Amino acid sequence: MEVKMFLFNYKYCHLSEFNNIGVRTGESVLKSCSYTSVTVSSDTKTTFAVGSDKSLKEIVDSQITRELVSPDVLLTTVVSSRSGRMLFCGTQTGHLRSFVFPLTDRGDWQDFTGHCAPITKMKLTANDEFLVTVSDDCAVMVWRIQERDGRVTKTEKETSWAEEILITKTDLEEKNTIMAELKTRVDELKMENEYQLRLKDMNYNERIKELTEKFIQEMETLKTKNQLLKTEKEREEAYHEIQLQEVMEKHSREVQDLESASNQKLMMEYEKYQDLQANSQKKEEDYEKQLRTMEESRERMMEELTEFYDSKLTEKNSAMDTLNREIREQTMEYDVTKRLIEEDADREILETKIRYERRLREEREANARLKGESGIMKKKFSSLQKEIDEHREELKKYHTETQKLNSVIRHLEKDIQGLRKEIQERDETIQDKEKRIYDLKKKNQELEKFKFVLDYKIKELKKQIEPRENDIKNYKEQIQEMEAELERFHKQNGQLEITITELKQKHKSVENELIQERQATRDVEAMVRRVKTDLFNCVGLIQDPKALKSSIVALYKKHIHEDLAGDATVDADIQKEFARQREHLERSVCGLRKKLAKDSELHRIGYVRIMQENVTLIGEINNLRRELKLCRNRVTELEAALGLNRKQGENARQLLIQVAKNRPNAVLEVEFQQAQRALEAQQELIMQLQKRLESAGQNSNNPDDDVLNELQAVLCSNQISEAPAQSKQISPLITASKSLEGNKPSST
């Protein structure tokens, strides 16, 4: 659960909220109220406060969301249960007020009488079973809390354990020794982790730089490509609009021409009808005149003539009927031809519209696909940014850990000072035990011999490690070069993919043009078939010249248009040029496909070779790392054998205790004088070692090897300056002092 702390300011009526590290996370200011008590809900999201304005306030995110006013009494304290189902307030009259929880706008509560003075403090037990209240009259009451049906509230959460435990002194000392050893190990791991972090930071920075450059280049290429597609789309739209406008104008012109031609034909037919009607009227008048003139002379032949003329009239009427029927058939034929022409024009317009809509839809799909790819690139960039933020947070954690370790180092330095004081006290005890130094000399000589052998082995191991580190560095450089070459291959592959897409687009456009040309050839073949059928029909009228002439004229008007007169001569050249361009594009596409297959095969072979080399190099690096780890373990073992750890210090303490117990009497005065001189030299050497240790403690960046080399240099300088006999006496005391110090913990 998140820990929250509250600070009250009664003068300025502030309610401030802090987190567990002391950072202020919220503040509520109400000038008309001085807060007297506050509590937090079980989920730490809601705060309840009471003050001098006789109201209970519910505060969420530093904002007062609900306020329940108590008109009759002042609320002094407030407390909420751990289960989050109960809320109690203490009043100035001593009553205990239980609110219905969660709170409502109406504010339902129930008062319980208990104290005679204002309640100053209230607390709930951990299991929410008892409520303890304290009033101004020094009275303490314990209230038993039950639910409405009489059941005691049960705790839903387990009680957390305390961090402190009881432990004996011996266990504490053992734990302290183990902690000291673990701290040295932590220091070593810290150095190794810092080195690994630096390597990772360098690698991640280089990788981030490469990825950002790559993504910027890809974004620029996508932007340019998108801009080119937009311009091409606009150009195609303008071209399609112009073509559509031309087709519409052409269609309107054809419709007007057809209407004018049909109107002319109708006028001609109407004139013919008027002429025929006028002729019939003239003939009727002539016949009437003849009848009137012949009435007198041919009265006897009236019946015959009337019959004759009646028959003539019926013939004329039948002729007129046939003419009317021919007129109706011609009008119907005209309507059919007009409807067919309109259907053909509508079908052509619909086909062109569908074709252009399909092309527009393909362009939109391509644009949407490009937008999706750009969105994927943005998501990748945001994921990389998140990884960078996570690494930064890890670095912050490591900084906090380093601060903690620095505080631990300071505590250890204090322990070192205490040990130095203990060394001084032991030096005073050493002055009382001069006569047993001769036995320690022999042991010290043996240890010095062993130390010389170990120093020689350490130098040999360092000589073996250095060339291997150089080999590791060379292998890393080779790996970086291979990664650069691999990146170059990736770029070449990307360029080849771009060329492939361009060639695919060209191939697609050529296929579309081929489909259009095939459609045009099919249209021409259909037109030729129609012409052949019409010619075949005309040949059937070869015996009737007038009908043949009219059918030939109709055939010409049907198939020959004015706008096709100039196109007939150009079609042959266009077909030749189209065939030549098509052959050239097919040859270029075949060549590029072969080149692409060859380049992809070479790229695959190079990639496999680089991966195999990378695997071998990684195996060699792992072997070198294992050998380096073994060498480091060997070095630590040798340092432990030299007396640079706590176990050797314990052995030295046991030796000194044994020397103190088995102290014999002095035998020779000469040995006493030599021991006294050795002790004086030993004291000077201890002072020099203390100075070196203080300087090493101040400079925490020096590794353990540098401190060891400095101590060995001091020992060598003192051994050269002193006599051989004195050096033999000094060296065991040096070893004993090192053992008593217990090897100062690694400052790094």
VOGU-3710 file (C-alpha; in Angstrom, 3 decimals, decimal comma):
1> mevkmflfny> 0,000/0,000/0,000  1,213/3,502/-0,759  2,212/5,488/2,352  0,845/9,044/2,641  1,796/11,765/5,130  -0,238/14,903/5,919  0,880/18,283/7,229  -1,675/20,635/8,902  -1,283/24,384/9,011  -4,002/25,793/11,261
11> kychlsefnn> -3,015/29,401/10,643  -3,332/29,369/6,846  -5,861/26,500/6,654  -3,653/24,294/4,471  -3,902/20,514/4,081  -0,753/19,223/2,319  -0,176/15,648/1,132  3,297/14,016/0,866  4,475/10,627/-0,402  6,852/8,222/1,355
21> igvrtgesvl> 9,991/10,007/0,081  8,957/13,470/1,266  7,702/14,922/-2,029  4,479/16,927/-1,867  1,843/15,355/-4,093  -1,196/17,518/-3,297  -2,536/20,500/-1,361  -6,007/21,635/-0,321  -6,574/25,212/0,876  -9,847/26,402/2,446
31> kscsytsvtv> -9,625/29,803/4,138  -12,957/29,419/5,937  -11,912/26,225/7,753  -9,092/25,250/10,106  -8,583/21,485/9,878  -8,464/19,513/13,143  -8,315/15,861/12,016  -7,799/13,848/8,840  -7,904/10,178/7,771  -7,274/8,229/4,554
41> ssdtkttfav> -9,336/5,469/2,962  -7,982/1,929/2,611  -7,070/2,483/-1,056  -5,209/5,771/-0,204  -7,156/7,603/-2,935  -9,730/9,433/-0,799  -9,074/11,723/2,180  -11,645/12,650/4,862  -11,105/15,772/6,991  -13,016/17,744/9,668
51> gsdkslkeiv> -12,452/21,289/10,875  -13,921/24,406/12,374  -16,784/24,789/9,861  -18,916/21,886/11,288  -18,598/19,775/8,145  -17,055/16,490/6,978  -15,123/16,884/3,703  -14,312/14,148/1,190  -11,146/15,133/-0,757  -9,999/13,362/-3,938
61> dsqitrelvs> -6,886/14,572/-5,820  -6,714/17,771/-3,698  -10,323/18,656/-4,667  -13,317/18,645/-2,280  -15,800/16,282/-3,970  -18,413/16,018/-1,166  -19,160/18,044/1,995  -21,584/16,903/4,731  -22,619/19,703/7,108  -23,376/18,983/10,787
71> pdvllttvvs> -25,649/21,891/11,790  -26,001/21,119/15,489  -22,510/20,101/16,650  -18,822/20,588/15,759  -16,875/17,541/14,507  -13,453/17,251/16,201  -11,903/13,965/14,991  -12,410/11,483/12,154  -11,228/7,880/11,561  -11,934/5,233/8,876
81> srsgrmlfcg> -11,693/1,443/9,091  -9,066/-0,669/7,345  -11,785/-2,582/5,517  -13,127/0,646/3,995  -16,739/0,048/5,134  -16,976/2,279/8,257  -16,366/5,949/9,082  -16,589/7,481/12,612  -16,394/11,095/13,808  -15,998/12,521/17,296
91> tqtghlrsfv> -18,037/15,578/18,295  -17,562/18,486/20,651  -20,418/17,279/22,867  -18,764/13,868/23,407  -21,026/11,883/21,089  -19,653/9,266/18,679  -21,140/9,697/15,182  -21,185/6,717/12,768  -21,714/7,633/9,097  -23,251/5,429/6,423
101> fpltdrgdwq> -20,296/4,522/4,204  -19,676/5,127/1,350  -20,939/8,661/1,847  -24,052/9,971/0,126  -25,117/13,515/-0,687  -27,890/13,341/1,948  -25,457/12,315/4,708  -26,984/9,571/6,900  -25,463/9,025/10,363  -26,205/7,716/13,843
111> dftghcapit> -25,013/9,215/17,159  -23,876/7,202/20,212  -23,612/8,790/23,677  -20,419/8,154/25,625  -18,193/11,024/26,739  -19,154/14,164/28,630  -16,433/16,335/27,068  -15,223/16,858/23,472  -13,570/13,813/21,913  -9,923/14,662/21,106
121> kmkltandef> -8,588/11,412/19,599  -9,892/8,166/18,109  -8,158/4,994/16,877  -9,372/1,696/15,423  -7,647/-1,593/16,231  -5,902/-3,534/13,458  -8,783/-6,007/13,093  -11,497/-3,269/13,008  -13,146/-4,869/16,081  -12,649/-2,134/18,725
131> lvtvsddcav> -12,688/1,676/18,608  -10,732/3,587/21,300  -11,759/7,214/22,022  -10,215/9,840/24,340  -11,934/13,020/25,553  -10,913/16,280/27,222  -11,934/15,009/30,657  -9,142/12,352/30,542  -11,642/9,563/29,888  -10,819/6,594/27,622
141> mvwriqerdg> -13,568/4,441/26,141  -13,316/1,225/24,130  -16,232/0,622/21,755  -16,997/-2,801/20,310  -17,892/-2,537/16,591  -20,518/-4,820/15,078  -22,346/-4,842/11,772  -26,116/-4,333/11,477  -26,914/-8,055/11,743  -24,739/-8,479/14,854
151> rvtktekets> -21,720/-10,040/13,123  -18,242/-8,859/14,056  -16,273/-7,383/11,176  -13,586/-9,636/9,788  -10,255/-8,392/8,555  -9,702/-8,996/4,872  -6,018/-8,162/4,886  -3,248/-9,859/6,817  -1,254/-7,910/9,389  2,207/-6,991/8,118
161> waeeilitkt> 5,245/-8,106/10,114  7,744/-5,715/11,635  11,200/-5,351/10,113  13,072/-5,714/13,502  13,979/-9,153/14,889  15,818/-10,437/18,012  19,258/-11,961/17,498  22,229/-12,982/19,707  25,535/-11,150/19,694  27,460/-14,090/18,208
171> dleekntima> 24,972/-14,405/15,367  25,221/-10,664/14,851  29,017/-10,844/14,641  28,794/-13,731/12,180  26,280/-11,776/10,151  28,569/-8,736/10,232  31,523/-10,782/8,959  29,361/-12,295/6,235  28,059/-8,823/5,393  31,620/-7,506/5,140
181> elktrvdelk> 32,579/-10,316/2,767  29,429/-9,755/0,777  30,162/-6,030/0,658  33,554/-6,729/-0,874  31,820/-8,984/-3,364  29,253/-6,229/-3,985  32,076/-3,796/-4,686  33,569/-6,179/-7,219  30,184/-6,763/-8,804  29,600/-3,033/-8,819
191> meneyqlrlk> 32,802/-2,446/-10,787  31,889/-5,195/-13,204  28,327/-3,898/-13,556  29,560/-0,367/-14,156  31,863/-1,662/-16,855  29,032/-3,659/-18,413  26,746/-0,624/-18,159  29,276/1,553/-19,927  29,615/-1,030/-22,677  25,834/-1,328/-22,968
201> dmnynerike> 25,443/2,458/-23,019  27,983/2,745/-25,808  26,341/-0,046/-27,794  22,842/1,325/-27,217  23,896/4,864/-28,135  25,461/3,639/-31,360  22,429/1,495/-32,076  20,052/4,382/-31,346  22,060/6,677/-33,579  22,006/4,147/-36,409
211> ltekfiqeme> 18,282/3,497/-35,987  17,436/7,207/-35,873  19,462/7,857/-39,025  17,858/4,868/-40,708  14,335/5,897/-39,702  14,970/9,513/-40,761  16,160/8,334/-44,168  13,180/6,001/-44,531  10,797/8,777/-43,479  12,349/11,154/-46,011
221> tlktknqllk> 12,070/8,554/-48,775  8,476/7,832/-47,800  7,676/11,552/-47,743  9,182/12,051/-51,211  7,420/8,946/-52,483  4,126/10,087/-50,963  4,579/13,532/-52,513  5,292/11,963/-55,911  2,200/9,790/-55,565  0,117/12,830/-54,621
231> tekereeayh> 1,363/14,797/-57,638  0,800/11,801/-59,907  -2,655/11,328/-58,416  -3,527/14,985/-58,991  -2,197/14,790/-62,533  -4,192/11,614/-63,197  -7,326/13,173/-61,708  -6,917/16,265/-63,887  -6,276/14,073/-66,931  -9,289/11,900/-66,143
241> eiqlqevmek> -11,495/14,946/-65,601  -10,392/16,375/-68,967  -11,061/13,048/-70,676  -14,437/12,716/-68,957  -15,333/16,248/-70,007  -14,299/15,502/-73,583  -16,354/12,283/-73,593  -19,376/14,141/-72,210  -18,998/16,894/-74,800  -18,617/14,307/-77,551
251> hsrevqdles> -21,693/12,464/-76,308  -23,711/15,684/-76,168  -22,601/16,559/-79,703  -23,562/13,107/-80,960  -26,933/13,347/-79,226  -27,527/16,766/-80,797  -26,492/15,457/-84,222  -28,805/12,483/-83,872  -31,661/14,717/-82,750  -31,094/17,121/-85,653
261> asnqklmmey> -30,894/14,214/-88,133  -34,043/12,648/-86,735  -35,824/16,010/-86,842  -34,778/16,482/-90,480  -36,034/13,005/-91,330  -39,329/13,727/-89,580  -39,689/17,010/-91,464  -39,001/15,287/-94,757  -41,533/12,584/-94,002  -44,066/15,198/-92,915
271> ekyqdlqans> -43,519/17,168/-96,136  -43,978/13,978/-98,131  -47,188/13,337/-96,239  -48,405/16,886/-96,925  -47,555/16,512/-100,621  -49,393/13,236/-100,838  -52,364/14,730/-99,030  -52,373/17,762/-101,385  -52,151/15,476/-104,400  -55,039/13,423/-103,114
281> qkkeedyekq> -57,099/16,561/-102,579  -56,291/17,775/-106,115  -57,233/14,428/-107,533  -60,510/14,450/-105,610  -61,289/17,911/-106,964  -60,473/16,783/-110,501  -62,642/13,781/-110,087  -65,490/15,908/-108,785  -65,128/18,292/-111,753  -65,115/15,400/-114,118
291> lrtmeesrer> -68,177/13,996/-112,382  -69,975/17,313/-112,613  -69,064/17,700/-116,286  -69,988/14,150/-117,047  -73,221/14,153/-115,033  -75,129/15,707/-117,815  -73,592/13,668/-120,566  -73,206/10,422/-118,731  -76,070/10,079/-116,368  -76,634/6,587/-117,535
301> mmeeltefyd> -73,139/5,592/-116,703  -73,352/7,117/-113,181  -73,536/3,919/-111,307  -70,599/2,428/-113,162  -68,571/5,549/-112,647  -69,495/5,774/-108,977  -68,489/2,165/-108,480  -65,296/2,787/-110,412  -64,441/5,832/-108,350  -65,414/4,103/-105,131
311> sklteknsam> -62,935/1,389/-105,976  -60,382/4,086/-106,762  -61,063/5,734/-103,408  -60,611/2,461/-101,588  -57,291/1,957/-103,378  -56,191/5,452/-102,463  -57,239/4,891/-98,876  -55,319/1,639/-98,802  -52,314/3,453/-100,287  -52,650/6,127/-97,627
321> dtlnreireq> -52,861/3,421/-94,983  -49,706/1,798/-96,318  -47,953/5,174/-96,288  -49,068/5,807/-92,718  -47,883/2,344/-91,744  -44,484/2,988/-93,404  -44,241/6,275/-91,512  -44,961/4,492/-88,230  -42,381/1,787/-89,012  -39,753/4,397/-89,854
331> tmeydvtkrl> -40,463/6,285/-86,626  -40,219/3,020/-84,664  -36,947/2,147/-86,425  -35,655/5,610/-85,625  -36,615/5,189/-81,968  -34,873/1,788/-81,821  -31,681/3,115/-83,429  -31,750/6,126/-81,119  -32,191/3,892/-78,074  -29,352/1,573/-79,184
341> ieedadreil> -27,040/4,523/-79,770  -27,902/5,953/-76,356  -27,336/2,557/-74,712  -23,956/2,207/-76,448  -22,977/5,697/-75,340  -24,147/5,035/-71,765  -22,298/1,726/-71,689  -19,077/3,342/-72,935  -19,438/6,130/-70,344  -20,087/3,550/-67,615
351> etkiryerrl> -17,074/1,455/-68,671  -14,769/4,490/-68,673  -16,179/5,583/-65,325  -15,706/2,101/-63,809  -12,166/1,876/-65,193  -11,178/5,255/-63,778  -12,900/4,512/-60,455  -10,989/1,228/-60,238  -7,722/3,036/-60,917  -8,625/5,698/-58,341
361> reereanarl> -9,481/2,985/-55,788  -6,121/1,278/-56,419  -4,335/4,594/-55,886  -6,263/5,137/-52,647  -5,398/1,622/-51,433  -1,729/2,246/-52,210  -1,898/5,541/-50,325  -3,595/3,831/-47,340  -0,935/1,112/-47,366  1,802/3,743/-47,327
371> kgesgimkkk> 0,039/5,496/-44,435  -0,069/2,185/-42,554  3,642/1,624/-43,144  4,396/5,138/-41,892  2,247/4,411/-38,807  4,237/1,199/-38,192  7,478/3,185/-38,440  6,134/5,718/-35,924  5,185/2,881/-33,540  8,682/1,402/-33,849
381> fsslqkeide> 10,195/4,808/-33,124  7,921/5,242/-30,061  8,851/1,722/-28,794  12,556/2,588/-29,122  11,901/5,824/-27,231  10,223/3,789/-24,461  13,241/1,469/-24,268  15,494/4,523/-23,948  13,337/5,837/-21,089  13,464/2,440/-19,364
391> hreelkkyht> 17,256/2,402/-19,617  17,354/5,895/-18,161  15,220/4,751/-15,239  17,582/1,811/-14,701  20,494/4,261/-14,659  18,694/6,298/-12,009  18,230/3,138/-9,938  21,918/2,351/-10,268  22,765/5,907/-9,151  20,649/5,449/-6,029
401> etqklnsvir> 22,357/2,110/-5,367  25,770/3,785/-5,736  24,740/6,399/-3,180  23,712/3,638/-0,779  27,002/1,831/-1,359  28,925/5,069/-0,768  27,179/5,424/2,589  28,139/1,810/3,358  31,738/2,621/2,404  31,729/5,557/4,804
411> hlekdiqglr> 30,543/3,263/7,599  33,296/0,816/6,713  35,854/3,628/6,838  34,693/4,347/10,365  35,209/0,662/11,150  38,706/0,941/9,672  39,495/3,831/11,991  38,330/1,744/14,939  40,529/-1,094/13,737  43,451/1,313/13,490
421> keiqerdeti> 42,917/2,284/17,105  42,852/-1,390/17,942  46,142/-1,790/16,024  47,713/0,937/18,134  46,564/-0,846/21,297  47,941/-4,113/19,978  51,243/-2,337/19,210  51,457/-1,387/22,878  50,909/-5,016/23,807  53,528/-6,054/21,227
431> qdkekriydl> 56,155/-3,967/23,050  55,665/-6,233/26,111  56,188/-9,377/24,044  59,616/-8,809/22,357  61,231/-12,069/23,420  59,065/-14,346/21,254  59,661/-12,462/18,012  62,418/-14,861/16,917  59,867/-17,667/16,380  57,729/-15,343/14,299
441> kkknqelekf> 60,782/-14,437/12,167  61,141/-17,959/10,845  57,467/-18,138/9,950  57,694/-14,731/8,308  60,693/-15,837/6,229  58,715/-18,827/4,994  55,747/-16,588/4,203  58,000/-14,162/2,337  59,348/-16,978/0,231  55,797/-18,058/-0,511
451> kfvldykike> 54,883/-14,434/-1,245  57,755/-14,108/-3,714  56,592/-17,243/-5,510  53,016/-15,963/-5,590  54,119/-12,540/-6,884  55,987/-14,258/-9,675  52,892/-16,351/-10,517  50,678/-13,235/-10,464  53,005/-11,471/-12,903  53,017/-14,505/-15,194
461> lkkqiepren> 49,207/-14,663/-15,109  48,952/-10,942/-15,902  51,303/-11,446/-18,840  49,036/-14,253/-20,050  45,875/-12,150/-19,617  47,098/-9,064/-21,538  47,455/-10,729/-25,004  44,064/-12,364/-24,553  42,479/-9,000/-23,807  44,137/-7,627/-26,950
471> diknykeqiq> 42,686/-10,561/-28,913  39,239/-9,807/-27,473  39,593/-6,173/-28,527  40,598/-7,228/-32,062  37,659/-9,615/-32,245  35,297/-6,840/-31,166  36,674/-4,572/-33,909  36,156/-7,359/-36,449  32,580/-7,816/-35,232  31,923/-4,075/-35,599
481> emeaelerfh> 33,315/-4,150/-39,146  31,113/-7,135/-39,957  28,075/-5,352/-38,544  28,877/-2,310/-40,717  29,170/-4,585/-43,754  25,884/-6,245/-42,821  24,242/-2,819/-42,553  25,571/-1,945/-45,999  24,080/-5,164/-47,377  20,746/-4,250/-45,777
491> kqngqleiti> 20,843/-0,848/-47,492  21,620/-2,475/-50,854  18,754/-4,885/-50,293  16,427/-1,947/-49,572  17,493/-0,196/-52,773  16,925/-3,399/-54,746  13,448/-3,734/-53,227  12,670/-0,146/-54,287  13,791/-0,912/-57,864  11,696/-4,093/-57,798
501> telkqkhksv> 8,595/-2,144/-56,766  9,231/0,427/-59,507  9,627/-2,328/-62,107  6,451/-4,002/-60,833  4,582/-0,725/-61,231  5,967/-0,319/-64,762  5,037/-3,908/-65,566  1,551/-3,313/-64,193  1,127/-0,179/-66,310  2,316/-2,097/-69,395
511> eneliqerqa> -0,179/-4,870/-68,622  -2,964/-2,290/-68,251  -2,023/-0,748/-71,609  -1,955/-4,228/-73,132  -5,442/-4,900/-71,749  -6,633/-1,597/-73,216  -5,128/-2,445/-76,600  -6,713/-5,890/-76,516  -10,058/-4,292/-75,725  -9,543/-1,878/-78,630
521> trdveamvrr> -8,736/-4,780/-80,970  -11,847/-6,610/-79,783  -13,903/-3,481/-80,444  -12,388/-3,152/-83,936  -13,073/-6,824/-84,655  -16,684/-6,398/-83,525  -17,006/-3,349/-85,752  -15,556/-5,312/-88,682  -18,045/-8,105/-88,042  -20,902/-5,603/-88,001
531> vktdlfncvg> -19,643/-4,069/-91,276  -19,413/-7,530/-92,824  -22,955/-8,405/-91,775  -24,229/-5,088/-93,127  -22,356/-5,680/-96,409  -23,816/-9,157/-96,609  -27,282/-7,649/-96,174  -26,513/-5,067/-98,882  -25,404/-7,790/-101,290  -28,859/-9,313/-100,971
541> liqdpkalks> -30,287/-6,132/-102,559  -27,982/-6,200/-105,604  -30,945/-6,789/-107,949  -32,697/-3,614/-106,743  -30,467/-0,597/-107,552  -32,463/1,956/-105,602  -32,664/-0,197/-102,486  -28,948/-1,040/-102,895  -28,071/2,647/-103,120  -30,142/3,540/-100,065
551> sivalykkhi> -28,642/0,619/-98,074  -25,076/1,657/-99,066  -25,795/5,258/-97,993  -27,242/4,026/-94,699  -24,182/1,757/-94,241  -21,856/4,716/-94,796  -23,774/6,928/-92,395  -23,845/4,129/-89,819  -20,142/3,192/-89,818  -18,276/6,240/-91,123
561> hedlagdatv> -17,994/9,332/-88,898  -16,199/12,587/-89,450  -13,934/12,199/-86,408  -12,662/8,795/-87,653  -11,415/10,127/-90,959  -8,082/11,327/-89,611  -7,528/8,425/-87,205  -7,424/5,756/-89,885  -4,034/6,861/-91,164  -2,471/7,146/-87,718
571> dadiqkefar> -3,506/3,721/-86,305  -0,811/1,788/-88,176  2,043/4,009/-86,850  0,666/3,860/-83,312  0,486/0,071/-83,440  4,087/-0,164/-84,637  5,354/2,241/-81,935  3,382/0,417/-79,255  4,797/-2,952/-80,341  8,354/-1,551/-80,336
581> qrehlersvc> 7,990/-0,026/-76,836  6,391/-3,205/-75,532  9,293/-5,374/-76,794  11,826/-2,939/-75,276  10,081/-2,969/-71,879  9,796/-6,767/-71,875  13,516/-7,115/-72,605  14,422/-4,609/-69,850  12,138/-6,368/-67,323  13,715/-9,766/-68,113
591> glrkklakds> 17,231/-8,327/-67,706  16,367/-6,675/-64,410  14,791/-9,897/-63,102  17,967/-11,831/-63,901  20,103/-9,133/-62,265  17,864/-9,123/-59,179  18,078/-12,909/-58,831  21,868/-12,792/-59,165  22,256/-9,941/-56,627  19,909/-11,628/-54,137
601> elhrigyvri> 21,893/-14,883/-54,393  25,196/-13,021/-53,829  23,655/-11,148/-50,900  22,406/-14,399/-49,351  25,832/-16,063/-49,688  27,551/-13,033/-48,104  25,029/-12,941/-45,282  25,535/-16,656/-44,525  29,316/-16,179/-44,540  29,096/-13,223/-42,147
611> mqenvtlige> 26,789/-15,140/-39,804  29,203/-18,112/-39,717  32,151/-15,830/-38,965  30,110/-14,084/-36,286  29,257/-17,432/-34,645  32,921/-18,492/-34,574  33,987/-15,124/-33,143  31,306/-15,307/-30,443  32,531/-18,786/-29,485  36,117/-17,569/-29,260
621> innlrrelkl> 35,033/-14,571/-27,162  33,136/-16,848/-24,764  36,210/-19,080/-24,402  38,390/-16,040/-23,690  35,873/-14,793/-21,125  35,926/-18,156/-19,342  39,721/-18,140/-19,298  39,739/-14,547/-18,021  37,312/-15,502/-15,241  39,527/-18,442/-14,235
631> crnrvtelea> 42,553/-16,139/-14,181  40,722/-13,634/-11,985  39,678/-16,383/-9,582  43,287/-17,552/-9,460  44,448/-13,993/-8,720  41,927/-13,647/-5,872  43,098/-16,982/-4,440  46,708/-15,832/-4,600  45,806/-12,529/-2,931  44,010/-14,445/-0,202
641> alglnrkqge> 47,100/-16,579/0,270  49,201/-13,395/0,637  47,065/-12,273/3,590  44,697/-9,861/1,916  41,466/-11,281/3,409  39,805/-11,655/6,770  40,526/-15,342/7,247  44,270/-14,713/7,246  43,677/-11,873/9,748  41,964/-14,310/12,133
651> narqlliqva> 44,939/-16,675/11,854  47,282/-13,822/12,716  45,190/-12,969/15,778  45,352/-16,601/16,939  49,140/-16,545/16,507  49,441/-13,411/18,647  47,228/-14,890/21,365  49,350/-18,035/21,369  52,513/-15,926/21,596  51,025/-14,018/24,535
661> knrpnavlev> 50,203/-17,243/26,374  53,569/-18,973/25,727  55,865/-16,077/26,637  59,313/-17,374/27,788  62,049/-15,361/29,586  64,750/-13,346/27,733  67,981/-15,205/27,112  70,366/-12,878/25,356  70,733/-9,098/25,521  71,714/-8,984/21,864
671> efqqaqrale> 68,415/-10,475/20,779  66,611/-7,949/22,951  68,436/-5,018/21,321  67,821/-6,403/17,836  64,150/-6,873/18,656  63,956/-3,311/20,008  65,471/-1,937/16,787  63,086/-4,084/14,769  60,136/-2,732/16,747  61,198/0,863/16,091
681> aqqelimqlq> 61,456/0,121/12,380  58,106/-1,679/12,586  56,440/1,383/14,161  57,770/3,637/11,391  56,516/1,176/8,786  53,074/1,006/10,457  52,853/4,809/10,322  53,694/4,769/6,601  51,123/2,025/5,982  48,469/4,007/7,867
691> krlesagqns> 49,164/7,050/5,683  48,899/4,887/2,574  45,611/3,406/3,793  44,184/6,866/4,534  45,120/8,109/1,060  43,620/4,944/-0,471  40,418/5,433/1,567  40,093/9,050/0,381  40,656/8,092/-3,250  37,915/5,454/-3,632
701> nnpdddvlne> 38,610/4,978/-7,351  41,939/3,145/-6,849  41,572/-0,600/-7,404  42,901/-3,255/-5,027  45,842/-4,052/-7,317  47,106/-0,448/-7,102  46,897/-0,484/-3,284  48,774/-3,797/-3,188  51,485/-2,444/-5,508  51,914/0,670/-3,353
711> lqavlcsnqi> 52,228/-1,416/-0,171  54,783/-3,682/-1,841  56,756/-0,615/-2,964  56,830/0,710/0,618  57,961/-2,697/1,877  60,721/-2,907/-0,712  61,955/0,623/0,044  62,081/-0,109/3,793  63,769/-3,467/3,273  66,438/-1,899/1,053
721> seapaqskqi> 67,131/0,913/3,524  67,410/-1,419/6,590  70,039/-4,046/7,295  69,428/-7,637/6,250  69,059/-8,774/9,838  66,611/-6,009/10,596  64,597/-6,771/7,478  64,307/-10,370/8,626  62,869/-9,126/11,919  60,539/-6,556/10,345
731> splitasksl> 58,848/-8,791/7,778  56,967/-11,062/10,222  55,592/-8,036/12,013  54,403/-6,625/8,698  52,559/-9,828/7,991  51,100/-9,813/11,486  49,955/-6,196/11,129  48,321/-7,012/7,803  46,567/-9,954/9,374  45,391/-7,837/12,324
741> egnkpsst> 43,967/-5,235/9,994  41,915/-7,985/8,396  42,537/-6,510/4,986  40,775/-3,160/4,570  37,655/-3,670/2,414  37,963/-2,760/-1,181  37,235/0,938/-1,534  36,006/0,521/-5,009
//
